[in-house]
Amino acid sequence: MIMKTFLLLPFIAAAVRAAVVPAVDPALHVHSSSTAKPQGRNVTINGVLTYVSLPKNRKFDPTTAVLLLTDVFGLPSPDNLLLADEWAAAGFQASARFSRDTYAPDYLNGDAIPMDGDLNTWIVNHGEAQTTPPLLAVIDALKSRGIKQIATTGYCFGGLYTVRLVQNNTVTVGTVAHPSLLEVPSDFDLMKAQSHIPIEINNAELDTGFTPDVALQTDAVMADGQYPPGYLRKQFDGVAHGFAVRANASDPVQVAAKQGAFDTSLAWIKAHLK
């Protein structure tokens, strides 16, 4: 039932939507040079490969989870796995109440785009019809295991799916960073019309997709108390698309922005979990 509603929503709103926020070419993403090693493990959940990262002492609240929706580089990208580890570590460091395990499902069906891949060719086989079912399969499995609160954080391509989950009231709280493929302001008009889930957005001053102008269009729908469940947007200057996932360690602006986006999202999620 959830899956049907989820898949139908884009078509229900199609008549009133505006222009699509373009996806950003892989070559234009920020790339990191981190040599850190991911600490989690790959498991199969309801038929879907999923990277799972746990708090280091393995003591966590089994009723709460963070669902990390990656960019187009998916699980093959160590940066995405390290980001999942960062979420798990933050859960452990916060307190027992907010401890959680982190799940990053391969909703790209084993076909993440390579760094030098052609986005226009790749995206033909990675629309919502292909990527939504594995995502919902993992969510259904987590809920069947007793997880009652799911905080979703989506990056770039994953921002679209976080918005869908928020629109459908499927998760408890959502955050996105430099999202792609949204239709603004229509997607947020729809969210405001039917959702009761709080959402936070981190955007980049130099993003060529979710530009500062698009961010202001989003504010026009959501800001200043117009969205009672809760809305926050924070812009990070001097950085471009992908900044919340990857940062050049030699660039203090990039490093600070990446950490700032993480801290903002973490604080938002902690404030909206019960």
C-alpha positions as CSV (number, residue, x, y, z in Angstrom):
1,M,0.0,0.0,0.0
2,I,2.8,2.4,0.9
3,M,4.5,1.7,-2.4
4,K,1.5,2.4,-4.5
5,T,0.9,5.8,-2.9
6,F,4.6,6.7,-3.2
7,L,4.8,5.9,-6.8
8,L,1.5,7.7,-7.7
9,L,2.3,11.0,-6.1
10,P,4.6,12.4,-8.8
11,F,1.8,11.9,-11.4
12,I,-0.9,13.4,-9.2
13,A,1.1,16.6,-8.9
14,A,2.4,16.7,-12.5
15,A,-0.1,19.2,-13.7
16,V,1.0,21.9,-11.3
17,R,4.7,21.4,-11.2
18,A,7.4,23.8,-12.2
19,A,10.8,23.3,-13.8
20,V,12.9,20.4,-12.6
21,V,16.1,21.1,-10.6
22,P,18.7,19.6,-12.9
23,A,21.1,16.8,-11.8
24,V,24.7,17.9,-11.7
25,D,27.2,16.2,-14.0
26,P,29.4,13.7,-12.1
27,A,32.5,15.5,-13.2
28,L,31.3,18.7,-11.5
29,H,31.0,17.1,-8.0
30,V,33.5,17.9,-5.3
31,H,35.9,14.9,-5.0
32,S,37.7,14.0,-1.8
33,S,41.1,12.4,-1.2
34,S,40.3,10.6,2.0
35,T,42.2,7.5,2.8
36,A,39.9,6.5,5.7
37,K,38.5,3.0,5.7
38,P,34.7,2.4,6.1
39,Q,33.8,0.6,9.4
40,G,30.4,-0.8,8.5
41,R,29.4,-3.9,6.5
42,N,27.2,-4.8,3.6
43,V,24.2,-6.9,4.4
44,T,21.1,-7.9,2.4
45,I,17.8,-6.5,3.7
46,N,14.6,-7.7,2.0
47,G,16.6,-8.5,-1.1
48,V,18.4,-5.2,-1.2
49,L,22.2,-4.7,-0.6
50,T,22.5,-2.3,2.3
51,Y,25.5,-0.8,4.0
52,V,25.0,-0.9,7.8
53,S,27.1,1.1,10.3
54,L,26.6,0.7,14.0
55,P,27.7,2.8,17.0
56,K,31.1,1.6,18.1
57,N,30.0,0.1,21.4
58,R,27.1,-1.6,19.6
59,K,24.7,-0.2,22.2
60,F,21.9,1.6,20.4
61,D,18.2,2.1,20.4
62,P,16.8,-0.6,18.2
63,T,13.6,1.4,17.5
64,T,15.3,4.2,15.8
65,A,17.4,4.3,12.6
66,V,19.0,6.8,10.2
67,L,18.3,6.0,6.5
68,L,21.1,7.5,4.3
69,L,20.1,8.0,0.7
70,T,23.3,8.4,-1.3
71,D,24.1,10.5,-4.3
72,V,24.5,8.9,-7.8
73,F,27.8,7.3,-6.8
74,G,26.1,5.0,-4.4
75,L,27.7,2.3,-2.3
76,P,30.9,2.0,-4.5
77,S,31.9,5.5,-3.3
78,P,33.9,5.2,0.0
79,D,32.8,8.8,0.8
80,N,29.2,7.7,1.0
81,L,30.2,4.8,3.3
82,L,32.3,7.1,5.5
83,L,29.4,9.5,5.8
84,A,27.2,6.6,7.0
85,D,29.9,5.8,9.6
86,E,29.9,9.4,10.7
87,W,26.1,9.2,11.3
88,A,26.5,6.1,13.3
89,A,29.4,7.6,15.3
90,A,27.4,10.7,16.0
91,G,24.5,8.6,17.3
92,F,26.8,6.9,19.8
93,Q,28.3,10.1,20.9
94,A,25.1,12.0,21.5
95,S,23.3,9.9,24.1
96,A,21.6,6.6,24.7
97,R,18.3,8.3,23.7
98,F,19.6,9.3,20.3
99,S,21.8,6.4,19.5
100,R,20.9,4.6,16.3
101,D,22.2,2.4,13.6
102,T,22.6,3.8,10.1
103,Y,21.4,2.1,6.9
104,A,22.4,3.1,3.3
105,P,20.4,1.0,0.9
106,D,21.6,0.4,-2.7
107,Y,18.5,1.8,-4.2
108,L,20.5,2.3,-7.5
109,N,20.2,-1.5,-8.0
110,G,23.9,-2.2,-8.2
111,D,24.4,0.3,-11.0
112,A,25.9,3.5,-9.4
113,I,27.4,5.9,-11.9
114,P,31.2,6.0,-12.2
115,M,32.9,9.3,-11.6
116,D,33.4,9.7,-15.3
117,G,30.0,8.4,-16.3
118,D,27.5,9.9,-18.7
119,L,24.6,11.2,-16.6
120,N,22.1,11.5,-19.4
121,T,22.6,7.9,-20.4
122,W,22.6,6.6,-16.8
123,I,19.5,8.4,-15.6
124,V,17.3,6.8,-18.2
125,N,17.4,3.6,-16.2
126,H,17.3,5.2,-12.8
127,G,13.9,6.9,-12.6
128,E,11.6,6.7,-9.6
129,A,10.0,3.5,-11.1
130,Q,13.3,1.7,-10.8
131,T,14.7,3.2,-7.6
132,T,11.6,3.5,-5.4
133,P,10.9,-0.3,-5.0
134,P,14.2,-1.2,-3.4
135,L,14.1,1.8,-1.2
136,L,10.6,1.0,0.1
137,A,11.6,-2.7,0.5
138,V,14.3,-1.7,3.0
139,I,12.0,0.7,4.8
140,D,9.3,-2.0,5.1
141,A,11.8,-4.5,6.4
142,L,13.1,-2.0,9.0
143,K,9.6,-1.3,10.2
144,S,8.8,-5.0,10.4
145,R,11.9,-5.4,12.7
146,G,10.5,-3.0,15.2
147,I,12.0,0.3,14.1
148,K,9.5,2.9,14.8
149,Q,11.3,6.1,14.0
150,I,13.3,6.6,10.7
151,A,15.3,9.8,10.2
152,T,16.1,10.1,6.5
153,T,19.1,12.1,5.2
154,G,19.4,12.4,1.4
155,Y,22.3,13.8,-0.7
156,C,22.0,15.1,-4.3
157,F,20.0,12.3,-6.0
158,G,19.0,11.0,-2.6
159,G,17.4,14.4,-1.8
160,L,14.6,13.7,-4.2
161,Y,13.7,10.5,-2.5
162,T,13.9,12.1,1.0
163,V,11.4,14.6,-0.2
164,R,9.1,11.8,-1.5
165,L,9.3,10.1,1.9
166,V,8.5,13.3,3.7
167,Q,5.6,14.1,1.3
168,N,4.1,10.7,2.0
169,N,4.7,10.8,5.8
170,T,6.7,7.6,5.6
171,V,9.5,8.8,7.9
172,T,9.8,10.7,11.1
173,V,12.1,13.5,10.0
174,G,14.0,14.4,6.9
175,T,17.1,16.4,5.9
176,V,18.6,17.0,2.4
177,A,21.8,18.4,1.1
178,H,22.1,19.9,-2.4
179,P,19.1,18.0,-3.8
180,S,18.6,17.2,-7.4
181,L,15.6,16.5,-9.7
182,L,13.0,18.3,-7.5
183,E,10.4,20.4,-9.1
184,V,10.3,23.8,-7.3
185,P,8.1,25.1,-6.0
186,S,5.6,22.3,-6.8
187,D,7.2,19.6,-4.8
188,F,7.1,21.8,-1.7
189,D,3.5,22.9,-2.4
190,L,2.6,19.3,-2.3
191,M,4.6,18.7,0.8
192,K,2.9,21.6,2.5
193,A,-0.5,20.4,1.4
194,Q,-0.3,16.9,2.9
195,S,2.8,16.3,5.1
196,H,3.3,16.5,8.8
197,I,7.0,15.7,8.7
198,P,9.7,18.3,9.5
199,I,12.4,18.9,6.8
200,E,15.8,20.7,6.7
201,I,17.8,21.7,3.6
202,N,21.5,22.4,3.3
203,N,22.3,24.2,0.0
204,A,25.5,25.5,-1.6
205,E,26.1,29.0,-2.9
206,L,27.9,27.7,-6.0
207,D,25.5,24.8,-6.8
208,T,24.4,24.7,-10.4
209,G,21.4,22.5,-9.6
210,F,19.6,23.6,-6.4
211,T,20.8,27.2,-6.9
212,P,20.4,30.0,-4.3
213,D,17.6,31.3,-6.5
214,V,15.8,27.9,-6.3
215,A,16.4,27.9,-2.6
216,L,14.7,31.2,-2.2
217,Q,11.7,29.9,-4.3
218,T,11.5,27.0,-1.8
219,D,11.6,29.5,1.1
220,A,8.7,31.3,-0.4
221,V,6.6,28.2,0.1
222,M,8.0,26.8,3.3
223,A,9.6,29.5,5.4
224,D,8.3,31.9,8.1
225,G,5.9,29.5,9.7
226,Q,4.2,28.5,6.4
227,Y,5.0,24.8,7.1
228,P,3.9,24.0,10.6
229,P,5.7,20.6,11.0
230,G,9.0,22.5,10.8
231,Y,11.3,23.9,8.1
232,L,14.9,25.1,8.1
233,R,17.3,25.9,5.3
234,K,21.0,26.8,5.7
235,Q,23.2,28.0,2.9
236,F,26.9,27.3,2.9
237,D,29.0,29.9,0.9
238,G,32.1,29.2,-1.1
239,V,31.2,25.6,-1.9
240,A,29.6,23.7,-4.8
241,H,27.3,20.7,-5.4
242,G,28.3,17.7,-3.4
243,F,29.9,19.6,-0.6
244,A,28.1,17.7,2.2
245,V,29.5,14.4,1.0
246,R,33.0,15.2,-0.1
247,A,35.5,17.8,0.9
248,N,39.1,18.5,-0.2
249,A,41.0,18.2,3.1
250,S,43.4,21.0,2.1
251,D,40.5,23.5,1.6
252,P,39.3,24.8,5.0
253,V,36.2,26.3,3.4
254,Q,35.1,22.9,2.1
255,V,36.0,21.1,5.3
256,A,34.0,23.6,7.4
257,A,31.0,23.5,5.1
258,K,30.9,19.7,5.1
259,Q,31.1,19.5,8.9
260,G,28.6,22.4,9.2
261,A,26.0,20.6,7.0
262,F,26.4,17.4,9.0
263,D,26.1,19.3,12.3
264,T,23.0,21.1,11.1
265,S,21.3,17.9,9.9
266,L,22.2,16.1,13.1
267,A,20.8,18.8,15.3
268,W,17.6,18.9,13.3
269,I,17.1,15.1,13.5
270,K,17.8,15.0,17.2
271,A,15.4,17.9,17.8
272,H,12.6,16.0,16.0
273,L,13.0,12.4,17.3
274,K,10.9,11.6,20.3
